[in-house]
Amino acid sequence: MFQRLSTDTFNWILIIGVILFVIEVAFFHGGMIFSALFSGFFIYIGWKKFYRLWGKIFFWFGVVGLVFAVLNMLAVRFLILAAIVLFIINYSKSKQESEQINPRLTGTEEVKNETVTQLKPLFNHKVFGDQRTEDTAYQWRDINIHAAFGDRVIDLSNTVLPNDTVVISLRHIVGNVEIHVPYEVEVSVHHSAVFGRAHILGKHHWKLMNQSLLYQTEDYDTTFPRVKIVTSVLSGDIEVKRI
């Protein structure tokens, strides 16, 4: 369905959704938004203590509250309605196109198929829970993930980095990020946070409030291997240290 959706249409849907979101905050005092944030807090605390009975109660109470809070938002209702309408329109178009005759290539035309290999990513997207690299030797893969709740620990000392630029890209809601980098590797760190703290190669920021930080080692532009770290969190700490 989204493959058929033009960029302009998608942008208009997002604009209307944002307008409804602002209207809800301005005229309805953001009640559902605060309820969603409150439920998210219950989910995070419950997940951290899920092995206990009260932790399970907190977690499922938060999940139920979050679902109801999200579904009661004007913006979410509009997006659901828009998705249903787009699905019906695209389904109708696909049925019409299936009845048409597709042209075939003649014998003189060649189709070149490029050989590509699908690799297993080092990390998968995970909404809840912590993630960390293996404590034993592992094969390096660039990291590009988003997550919601939990901590992420990446230890580059247990892998062999290529003589090139490797990338670590993390987008996170609530949780801490810890990255261990060997001494012989050059580093560039671009971190943004709404709330949190940052400890980057001996540089400390004890209070981040909607800030963006950019650090890089002296020989980053000319020396390999090097690692480019791009992180963004809503609330959480980041620590990048040598090991």
N, C-alpha and C positions, 0 to 999 in steps of 0.2 A: 504493500500500500504506500509506504513512504518513498519508494523508488519513483512513483508516479507523481509525487507531490513536488510542485515547483518551489523554488526558493522564496519567491515573493509570497506565495500562499502560506508557506510555513512561517515566514516572518510576521505576516499579519496575524496569524493565530497566536504567536508568542506575544505580540504587542497587545492584542486584546486581553490575553491572559494576564499580562503584567498590569494593565489598566484595572481589571477587575480585582487583582490582588491589592493594588493601591486603594481602590474604593473600599475594600473590606477593612483595611487598616485604618483609613481615615474616618469612615462613617459607622463602622460596626466595632470600632475599638480593637480590632485584631484579636477578638476572643478565640476564634478557632486556631489562629496562628500560635498564640500563647499556649493553648491546650496541646497543640502538636509538639511544641518545644518541651512542655512539661512531660508529655508522654514519652518523648525521646529520652529525656533524662531518666525516667523510670526504666526504660529498656536498657540503657547503658549500665545502670547500677545493677539491675537484675541479671544482665549477662555476665558481669564481673563476678557475681556471687551466685551463679546458676546452680552450683553444686549444693546449695542450701535451699530449704523449702521456701523461706521468705524471698530468696532470690528468684526462684521460679515464679512465685506469685507476682512480684514486682515486674518481671519480664513480660508475662502474658497480660497483666493489667495494662502495661504500657503499650503493647502491640494493639490490643483492642481499642484503647483510647486514641492511639495514633490513627488507626483506620477510620474511626468515626470522625475525628477532627479533620482529617484530610478530605474525606468525602463531603463534608459540610462546607468546605470553602467554595466561594463563588468561582474562583479561577479554575479549580479542579473540576467542578461540574461542567463548566464551559468546555474544557479540554476533552472531557469524556464525551460530551455531546458532539464536539467537532470531530473526534475520532470515529464515532459511529456514522456520522454523515459522510465522511471521507471514505470509509470502508464500503458503504452502500454505493457511492458514486463510482469508486474504482472497481468494485465487483461488477457493476453494470457494464463499464467500459471493457473489462477483460472478457466478458461473455460475448460482447459484440466483436471484439478483435479475434476471438477464437473461431468465429464463423468466416473470417476472411482468409483468402488463400495467401500463404506466405511465399514470396519469391524464392527460387532456388538458385544457387550459384551454378554458373556454367562450368564446363570442364576445363576451360582455359584459366579460370580464377583459382588462386591458391590461398588457402587459409593457413597462416603460420601460427602454430601453437608454441608458446614459450614455456619452457620447463621451469616450474617453480616447486619448492618444497615447503610443506607446512611444518613448522617447528612448534614444539611444546613450550609455552611461555614459562618463565621462572615463577611468576606469581599469577594467580587468577583473581578476578574481581571477587571480593568477599565483603558482604554488607556488615556482618557481625563477627567479632572474634579477632584474635591476634594472628599475625603472620610473621615468619622469620625465615631467613635462608638456612640451609642445612648446616649442621655443626661439622660435617665431614666435607671432603672435596666435592665440588659440583661444577657442572659446565655453565659458563656464563651466558645469559640471554638478557638483552636490554629489557628494562622494566617500564611498563606504561599501564598503570592501573588507577582505579578510583575505588574508594571504600567509604563506609559510613562510621562505624564504631569499632574501636580497637587500636592496638599498637602495631607498628611495623618496624622490624629490625632487619637490616641488610648488612651482612658481613662480607666485605670484598676480599678478606685475607684467605678465604677458603676456596678461591677460584683463580684461574689464570685469565687475566684480562688481555684482549687482543691489543696489538700495537696500533691503536686507533682511539677514537672517541667513543666511549660507552655512555649510555643515557639511562638515568633513573628519573622517571616522571611519576609523581604521586599526587593525587587529588583526594583530600580527606575531609571528613566533617568533624568528628571528635576523636581524638587519640593522639599519641605521641609517635614521632618518627626518629629512629636511631640508625645512623649509617657509620660503619667502620671502614676506614680507607687506609691501605698500606702507605708507608712513608714515601715509596718511590713513585707514587701515582699523583699526577697533578689534578687539581680539583677546581670546579666552578660550581657555586651554589647560588641559586635564585629561589628565595623562599618568601612566601606571602602568607600572612595570617591575620585574622580578625582579632582573636585573643590568643595569648600564649607567650612562650619564652623561646629564645634561640641561643644555642651554644655551638658556634661554628669555628672549629680549628682555633680555639682559645679566645675567640671574641664572644662576649656575653651580652645578651639583651634580656634583661629581667622582666620587661613588660612591653609586649607588643600590642598595639591597639590599631588595627586596620593598617598595617604597615607592610612594606615590601623590602627585602634585603637582597643585596647582590655582593658576593665575595668570590674571588678567585686567587689561586696561588700565583706566584711571580712568573713562573715559566709555563703557565697553562697554554698560552697561545703558540708556543714553539715546541713543546715536548710531548711525547707519547710514552706510555699510555696515559690517558687522561679521562676523567669521569665528569660528566655534566649532570648536575642534580637540580631538578626543577620540582618544587613542592608547593602545595597550597593547602591550607587547613582553615577550618572555621574556628576551632578551639583546640589547641594542643601545643606541645613543645617539639622542637627539633634539636637533635644533637648530631653533629658531624665531627668525628674525632679520628685521630691517627691510631693505628694499632700495629 
